[in-house]
Amino acid sequence: MEFLIEGIMALTWKQVVMYAVGILLIWLAIKKEYEPSLLLPMGFGAIMVNLPFSGVLDQVLQGGIESHGIIEWLFNVGIDASEAMPILLFIGIGAMIDFGPLLSNPVMFLFGAGAQFGIFAAVLLAALLGFDLKDAASIGIIGAADGPTSILVSQIMNSNYIGPIAVAAYSYMALVPIIQPAAIKLVTTKKERRIHMDYNPQNVSRQMRIAFPIVVTIVVGMIAPTSVALVGFLMFGNLIRECGVLGTMSDTAQNNLANLITLLLGITISFSMQAENFVTFQTIMIMVIGLFAFVMDTIGGVLLAKFINLFLKKKINPMIGGAGISAFPMSSRVVQKIAMQEDPSNVILMHAAGANVSGQIASVIAGGMIINLVTSML
């Protein structure tokens, strides 16, 4: 009873706010099924790290020896010291991705690049709002629409806002079905959204599928060396998938490894959600900038497609450009859903999927470019 009273007396209003944030994330995970594998552990972790005298942060062992609690230890080992968790997660992500639609229609690479516009727009906005360069770069990478990339870049940049950045990145990833339709309709006409596209799939040989992750790793490694960890592990996971001799390992990477790392990553990131650092005006600004980044990603990709259409006789459905963000496969499904709403006979899913997997590559390249640019300027 004495401990209960002491705990209640030590409780702050900011901690109470974090309990509400944690419960909201859990509700979104369970009720709305928004990224449940990550939002649920993040939400529960946010509650644990904000309990007064929480043992997940600090522990006093027998003999009065102080020790790191489990969540602080996981953060120090898996993220702070080595960035191991987000990097290892890319193996699982790579094993899940089929680059066939992209290799069959390489022009979709353009839309993966165009849909990264939100990153650089958000970096500029964050800098104009008073964030220093390393924090502005870390906030801008929310526009990658890729949670692990956002976490990794903000950690390498030693940002003060890893927790809010992670929450913003994953929350908006989960809200892609709400954010993207509004952004797409803002810059397209009904006629443009009803454009049909022929799909003539080319045979993608096994040799090409195997060579692709190797070539991408070498080329990107030459252009942006700091992105090798991001791109390399993504491509390594894809090579496991495509080599044809590691079926069990591919299944393990896609399921067991990805699920385990995602669970641990979610609950570990909650270390950065301690009330005194999280409940600030800067967190609100980061959430707003993150939303701006996602919207500008989508608009950037759509506008690029509309620009390309100026030179084409056979027009591209500009919504394909909006699918160039990294939120795979959610974004391509959203684009197909909008197309079907406008014209039930309009099937552009494979084109959208090609742009979507291109965005997965482009987002990690953009993350490496941001690191290169900022470190060279500091």
C-alpha positions in Angstrom: 0.0 0.0 0.0 2.9 2.3 0.8 4.4 1.7 -2.6 1.0 2.4 -4.3 0.7 5.7 -2.5 4.3 6.6 -3.3 3.7 5.8 -7.0 0.6 7.8 -7.2 2.3 10.8 -5.6 5.1 10.6 -8.1 2.7 10.5 -11.1 2.8 13.5 -13.4 0.3 14.8 -15.9 2.6 14.0 -18.7 2.8 10.4 -17.7 -1.0 10.3 -17.7 -1.0 11.7 -21.2 1.4 8.9 -22.2 -1.0 6.3 -20.8 -3.7 7.7 -23.1 -1.2 7.6 -26.0 -0.4 4.0 -25.3 -4.0 3.0 -25.0 -4.8 4.9 -28.3 -2.0 2.9 -30.1 -3.3 -0.4 -28.7 -6.9 0.6 -29.8 -5.7 1.4 -33.3 -3.8 -1.9 -33.4 -6.7 -4.1 -32.2 -9.9 -2.3 -33.3 -8.7 -0.8 -36.6 -6.0 -3.3 -37.3 -3.5 -0.6 -38.1 0.0 -2.1 -38.1 -0.9 -4.2 -35.1 2.4 -6.1 -34.9 4.1 -2.8 -34.2 1.6 -0.4 -32.7 0.5 -2.8 -30.1 3.9 -3.4 -28.5 4.7 0.3 -28.9 1.5 1.2 -27.1 2.0 -1.3 -24.3 5.7 -0.3 -23.9 4.7 3.4 -23.7 2.6 2.6 -20.6 5.4 0.5 -19.0 8.2 3.1 -19.4 6.0 5.8 -17.9 5.1 4.0 -14.7 6.8 5.7 -11.8 10.0 4.0 -10.8 9.5 1.6 -13.7 11.7 -1.5 -13.5 11.9 -1.7 -17.3 14.1 1.3 -17.2 16.2 0.9 -14.0 16.5 -1.9 -11.6 18.1 -2.3 -8.2 19.5 -5.8 -7.8 20.4 -7.6 -4.5 23.2 -5.8 -2.8 22.0 -2.4 -4.0 23.5 -2.8 -7.4 21.8 -0.7 -10.1 21.2 -2.2 -13.5 19.5 -1.2 -16.7 15.9 -2.5 -17.0 15.0 -4.8 -19.9 13.6 -2.1 -22.3 16.6 0.3 -21.7 18.9 -2.7 -22.3 17.2 -3.6 -25.5 17.4 0.0 -26.7 21.1 0.3 -25.9 22.0 -3.0 -27.5 19.6 -3.2 -30.4 19.2 0.4 -31.5 21.5 2.8 -29.8 24.8 0.9 -30.0 24.4 -1.0 -33.3 21.1 -0.1 -35.1 20.8 -3.9 -35.4 17.0 -4.3 -35.0 15.8 -2.0 -37.9 18.6 -3.3 -40.1 17.8 -7.0 -39.4 14.1 -6.3 -40.1 15.1 -5.4 -43.7 16.1 -9.1 -44.3 12.5 -10.1 -43.6 11.1 -7.2 -45.7 13.3 -8.1 -48.6 12.2 -11.7 -48.4 8.6 -10.7 -48.7 9.0 -8.5 -51.8 8.5 -9.8 -55.4 10.3 -7.5 -57.7 8.8 -9.2 -60.7 6.3 -6.5 -61.6 9.1 -3.9 -61.4 11.5 -5.8 -63.5 8.7 -6.5 -66.0 8.1 -2.8 -66.3 11.3 -0.9 -65.4 9.8 2.6 -66.0 8.1 2.2 -62.6 11.5 3.0 -61.1 10.8 6.7 -61.9 7.8 6.7 -59.7 9.6 5.2 -56.8 12.1 8.1 -57.0 9.4 10.8 -57.6 7.4 9.7 -54.5 10.3 10.5 -52.2 9.7 14.3 -52.8 8.0 14.5 -49.4 11.3 13.6 -47.6 13.1 16.7 -48.9 10.1 18.9 -48.6 9.7 17.9 -45.0 13.4 18.4 -44.2 13.1 22.0 -45.5 9.9 22.6 -43.6 11.3 21.2 -40.3 14.4 23.4 -40.7 12.2 26.5 -41.4 10.3 25.7 -38.2 13.5 25.8 -36.1 14.7 22.3 -35.9 18.5 21.9 -36.2 19.8 20.1 -39.3 20.2 16.6 -37.8 16.7 16.7 -36.3 15.2 18.2 -39.5 16.8 15.4 -41.6 15.5 12.8 -39.1 12.0 14.2 -39.2 12.0 14.5 -42.9 12.8 10.8 -43.4 9.3 10.1 -42.1 8.4 10.8 -45.7 10.1 7.6 -46.7 6.9 5.9 -45.5 9.2 3.3 -44.1 9.3 2.8 -40.3 12.7 1.0 -40.0 14.4 3.5 -42.3 13.0 6.4 -40.1 14.2 4.8 -36.9 17.7 4.0 -38.4 18.3 7.4 -39.9 17.1 9.3 -36.7 19.4 7.1 -34.6 22.4 7.6 -36.9 21.7 11.3 -36.8 21.6 11.1 -33.0 18.2 12.9 -33.1 16.5 14.0 -29.9 13.1 12.9 -31.3 13.4 9.2 -32.1 10.2 8.3 -30.2 7.9 10.9 -31.9 9.5 10.1 -35.3 8.8 6.4 -34.9 5.3 7.0 -33.8 4.6 9.4 -36.6 6.2 7.1 -39.2 4.3 4.0 -38.3 1.0 5.8 -37.5 0.9 7.4 -40.9 1.9 4.2 -42.6 -1.1 2.6 -41.0 -3.3 5.6 -42.2 -2.2 5.3 -45.8 -5.7 4.2 -46.8 -7.1 7.4 -45.4 -4.3 9.9 -46.3 -3.5 8.8 -49.9 -7.0 8.9 -51.5 -7.5 12.5 -50.3 -4.0 13.5 -51.6 -4.5 11.8 -55.0 -7.9 13.3 -55.6 -6.6 16.7 -54.7 -4.2 16.7 -57.8 -6.1 14.5 -60.3 -9.3 14.7 -62.3 -11.9 12.0 -62.5 -10.9 11.5 -66.2 -7.3 10.9 -65.2 -8.2 8.4 -62.5 -10.2 6.4 -65.0 -7.3 6.0 -67.4 -6.8 2.3 -68.3 -3.4 0.8 -68.7 -2.4 -2.3 -70.7 -0.5 -4.9 -68.8 1.8 -7.1 -70.9 4.0 -8.9 -68.4 7.4 -9.8 -69.6 8.9 -13.0 -68.6 11.4 -12.3 -65.8 14.0 -15.0 -65.8 15.3 -16.6 -62.6 18.8 -15.4 -63.5 17.5 -11.8 -63.7 15.7 -12.1 -60.3 19.0 -13.4 -58.8 21.2 -10.8 -60.4 18.9 -7.9 -59.5 19.6 -7.7 -55.7 23.3 -8.2 -56.3 23.5 -5.4 -58.9 21.3 -3.0 -56.9 23.5 -3.5 -53.8 26.7 -2.8 -55.8 25.4 0.2 -57.7 23.7 1.8 -54.7 26.7 1.1 -52.6 28.9 3.0 -55.0 26.5 6.0 -55.2 25.5 6.2 -51.5 27.9 4.1 -49.3 26.1 4.9 -46.1 22.9 3.2 -47.4 24.6 -0.1 -47.9 23.3 -1.5 -44.6 19.8 -0.5 -45.6 19.8 -1.5 -49.2 22.2 -4.5 -48.7 20.1 -6.2 -46.1 16.9 -5.6 -48.0 18.5 -7.1 -51.2 20.0 -9.9 -49.2 16.5 -10.9 -48.0 15.3 -10.8 -51.5 18.2 -12.9 -52.7 17.2 -15.5 -50.1 13.7 -15.5 -51.6 14.8 -15.7 -55.3 17.8 -18.1 -55.2 15.4 -21.1 -55.0 17.6 -23.2 -52.7 16.8 -21.6 -49.4 13.0 -22.1 -49.2 12.9 -22.8 -45.5 15.2 -19.9 -44.7 13.1 -17.6 -46.9 10.0 -18.6 -45.0 11.8 -18.1 -41.7 12.9 -14.6 -42.8 9.4 -13.6 -43.9 7.6 -14.9 -40.9 9.6 -15.8 -37.8 12.4 -13.3 -38.1 10.3 -10.4 -39.3 7.6 -11.0 -36.6 10.2 -11.4 -33.8 12.2 -8.3 -34.8 9.0 -6.2 -35.3 7.7 -7.2 -31.9 11.0 -6.4 -30.2 11.5 -3.2 -32.2 8.0 -1.9 -31.2 8.5 -2.5 -27.5 12.1 -1.2 -27.6 11.2 2.1 -29.3 8.9 2.8 -26.3 12.1 3.7 -24.4 12.1 6.9 -26.4 8.5 7.6 -25.4 9.2 8.6 -21.8 6.8 11.4 -20.9 9.3 14.2 -20.2 10.8 13.9 -23.7 7.6 12.9 -25.6 4.9 15.3 -24.3 6.2 18.4 -25.9 5.2 21.0 -28.5 7.9 19.6 -30.7 6.1 16.2 -30.8 3.0 17.9 -32.2 5.1 19.7 -34.8 6.7 16.4 -35.8 3.3 14.8 -36.2 2.2 17.7 -38.4 5.4 17.6 -40.5 5.1 13.8 -40.8 1.6 14.2 -42.3 2.9 16.9 -44.6 5.7 14.5 -45.8 3.3 11.7 -46.6 0.9 14.0 -48.5 3.8 15.5 -50.5 5.2 12.0 -51.2 1.9 11.1 -52.9 1.5 14.4 -54.7 5.1 14.3 -55.9 4.7 10.9 -57.4 1.4 11.8 -59.1 2.7 15.1 -60.5 5.7 13.2 -62.0 3.3 10.9 -63.7 1.3 13.8 -65.1 4.5 15.4 -66.3 5.6 12.2 -68.1 2.1 12.1 -69.7 2.9 15.3 -71.5 5.2 13.4 -73.7 3.2 10.2 -74.2 0.5 9.2 -76.6 -0.6 6.3 -74.5 -1.2 8.0 -71.1 -0.2 6.6 -67.7 -2.8 6.7 -65.0 -1.2 9.3 -62.7 -2.4 7.5 -59.6 0.4 5.0 -60.3 2.9 7.7 -59.3 1.2 7.9 -55.8 1.9 4.2 -55.3 5.6 5.0 -55.4 5.9 5.4 -51.7 7.4 2.6 -49.6 4.3 1.5 -47.8 4.1 -1.9 -49.5 1.7 -3.4 -50.5 -0.8 -1.1 -48.9 -0.3 1.8 -51.3 -0.7 -0.2 -54.4 -4.0 -1.7 -53.0 -5.2 1.8 -52.2 -4.6 3.0 -55.8 -6.3 0.0 -57.2 -9.3 0.6 -54.9 -9.6 4.2 -56.1 -9.4 3.0 -59.7 -12.2 0.5 -59.2 -14.3 3.1 -57.5 -14.0 5.3 -60.6 -14.4 2.5 -63.1 -15.0 -1.1 -61.9 -13.3 -2.5 -65.0 -10.1 -0.6 -64.5 -7.3 -2.9 -63.2 -4.0 -1.2 -62.6 -2.8 -3.2 -59.6 0.3 -4.7 -61.2 1.5 -1.3 -62.4 0.9 0.1 -58.9 2.7 -2.8 -57.4 5.7 -2.2 -59.6 5.8 1.5 -58.5 5.3 0.4 -54.9 8.3 -2.0 -54.7 10.3 0.6 -56.5 9.5 2.9 -53.6 10.8 0.4 -51.2 14.2 0.6 -52.8 14.0 4.4 -53.4 13.2 5.1 -49.7 16.3 3.4 -48.4 18.5 5.1 -51.0 16.9 8.4 -50.0 17.7 7.6 -46.4 21.4 7.0 -47.3 21.5 10.2 -49.3 20.1 12.2 -46.4 22.8 10.7 -44.1 25.5 11.6 -46.6 24.3 15.1 -47.1 23.9 16.0 -43.5 27.1 14.4 -42.3 29.0 16.2 -45.0 27.5 19.5 -43.8 28.0 19.1 -40.1 
